[in-house]
Structure formats: structure tokens, C-alpha cells
Amino acid sequence: MDRLSFSSAEQVRIFSTCPQSKDVPRDRYLQEVADVARWSEEAGCAGILVYTDNSILDPWLVSQVVVNTTAALAPLVATQPVYMHPYTVAKIVASFGFMYRRRLWLNMVAGGFKNDLEALNDATTHDRRYDRLVEYTLIIRRLLESPEPVSFDGEFYKVRNLRMTPPLDPELAPGILVSGSSPAGIEAARKIGATAVKYPKPPQAYAGTPPLEGIGCGVRVGIIARASEAKAWEIAEARFPADRHGQIAHQLAMKISDSDWHKQLSRQGQREGAYWMWPFENYKTFCPYLVGSYDQVAEQLGSYMRAGYRTFILDIPPSREELRHTHIAFEQAGALA
């Protein structure tokens, strides 16, 4: 899927998502990660998002499983400042490059679950977390890109004559993504040279809207596509049945969350054409879904592409077959765009 090309010579980059340790039995988890990573590489994905929060395994160790079981798939590692110093992140990225000759991507996380942050005694407000994230990411980038020692005198971080050894080969410099659903997130993306990723509204909401100036744009979305619309919806409704406990958990999360994307998604209707919010409302995932025939889903994806979105992060794939169907929809979307 990373190789989709357009008449403008621009490319679409697609990431899948790694299973979470809390959702898979312990004795099956490593195999599940390896399987999903291989399926993703076979489908042409550029990389795979690896989550981080207090309730799941360390994303860097999980990323090592991805690297060891694929030839080129790039872990997109969720990176949260409260968990480690920016030097440690840069050192791990450089170490992956040294040991495996593999490029990583960083998904810079400003926030997280409120209870996680409170447990870590982090009371930093929403917009200030993005101010901190900018400093954090700039230090990582400079350590990995500069042949000279790095000094940085910020509000949140200070380093003096810090050098990355061994240095990272320039061609392995990590790509960087950051949430762009809030004004603070968009501004942070501009400052650190990152792709701003949104949890999108229905595609028609972006018709005639120019892409964000000066930064790359992406969306986080699940996809269920089949040859017929009826078959796609049959599969979707079987995979995401109503769950009262999940609905209650979703409502509680909305009450305590200060996340802009959480609030924006919650204001969307449950279904608008192929755009479907039901899995989110039942607390089964944190992104909208596109459901329908290949043609219908391709048209929706093409609308995002025409609006300037060139990076797509998919939900956790349940099977190799599901990624094959998703690939078909993206191929048709590429032809439309």
C-alpha cells in the first residue's frame, strides 16, 4: 500500500496497528504481534503503530518483535514524554539503526488516559503538554540529525553538549507523527516538522477545504470493505455488536477526557453513509470506520486524499484476509484520486 502513486507523483503512506497485550492471552501475544506484522508487510504497509499506556507492554520491546519478524516494516512507536527522557528515545532509535539497519517512526503523544497521567503525577494542562512535546521532539531530532554535540535550553528540558553515540545514519532518521486534532497539536506539528494526524470527520466535511499549510496530514480510520455493501455491513455488525458495558465506559471516558479528538468524535452521528461511529461509541476502538463496497470505501478514501491527507493509520487488523480487502479499496481510491 505504501507504493500507491498518483498523477501528481505524491504517495500515500499506510500504517496498520499492532495488537495490544491486554487484548490477547499472554501465551499467544508474541505470535499475534509477529503475525499482524507479517500480514501488514505483505499488504504493502509502510509501518505499524505500536501503542503505549500504563496498561500494556513497553512499545520499544514490542517493536523489537516487529523488526525481528519482518524485512522492512517500520514500527511507529508511540512516544510519551512522561515515560522517558528524550535522550533515551534518541538512544533507542540509534540503537535500532545500529543493530538492525532499520528505520523507525515516532508517534509523539502529548496526552493519554487521564488516570494514567494522574498516577504518574503529571498535572500538565492540555496545551502545555504540546509545548513540552515540542521541546522533547526537537531534542530527539537534533541528537539524531546533528554530527555536533547538542545543547538545548528550554522551559521543560535542558541539555548541554550532548552527543549521540553511535550516530544514526542519515537515511534512517525517523519519520514523526503527532495528533493534529486540536490547534495546539497542529501548531506543534509545524514546529517539529511532523505529519499531523486527525481522527477524521466524514470525508464530505473536507470538501473544498485546503490542506494544512506547511505540514503533512493524515487520518486514523478503520476499514471494512467487500465486493458488496450488504456483505461489508454484515461483517461490520457481527464484529462490533452492541455492548452496554462498552457504552457506559465510553460515556465515562467522555466525562473525564480533555482530549480534543475524543470530544470531536463524540459529536459525530453514529452513521453517515459509509462513515460509522458505532465501534467508537461501544468503546471497541478509538477511530471511525469506513464500511461498504470497495467502490464506496474507495470514494471515501479518495475524498480524504483529495483534501490533502496522504498518511493513513488503520485499526488493528483481525486477519490477513481483512488487510487484503483493505488493499483493494486503497488501490481503487488511488485510481480515483
C-alpha angles and dihedrals in degrees: 000000000000088000098062107128132194136205088259088058090240118134137220117228118203130194127189122205130247121237116257120242092230091061099050130059112258095242091054102039102091091048090048091053091048092048095049091046092053093046089050093051092047089053091054099253116162093219149331129252114235113199128221132202139123094275101056141056123285108279095219093058091046089050089057089060089053092051093046094052102043137054102223111350109132120222110229097210119205104229121197121186094217091064102056146356116269090243089060091052091050091047092053092048090049090047092053089051093048096046102035107017087231130141119228130201124217123217101199111215118201098179139009139177110340093230090053092054093046091051088055091048092243109147095163111141123243101262093038089056087061090050088054092046091056092056091043094052095043090056091050092049094047093048091052098040106036122082088200129073113276126232122183128176107190137150094255103024136032127183130169128205091338115170130192112230123213091029120227117247107249093237089060096055107137123252112233131218129180135178110270101183094107131050088246091054093049092050090049090052090054093049096049098036094244135149109254111226121201134193091232136230118224108302094247089064087072097049109131092003114129117230119257108283118246099005138078117249134214143171136218111222142150121226134205110176131166138163090268131038092227093056093048092052092045089056093043095052092046092050095047110034121171112285116189093192090051092049091053091048089051092051092049091049091053091054096055102031122104091187115127093207092051090054094043093052092047090058093057120098119253094251135009111172107300091348109101130184099176097103090052093048090053091050092244096123141358101236139062120259131227109215129180146069119332089258094050095047091043090054090052092048090046089054090056090047093050088051089059103265109140102160122070126186112197128206120256106295113234093205146359088253092058091055089051091056090047090052091055091054091050093049090054091045090054091054091050095047 
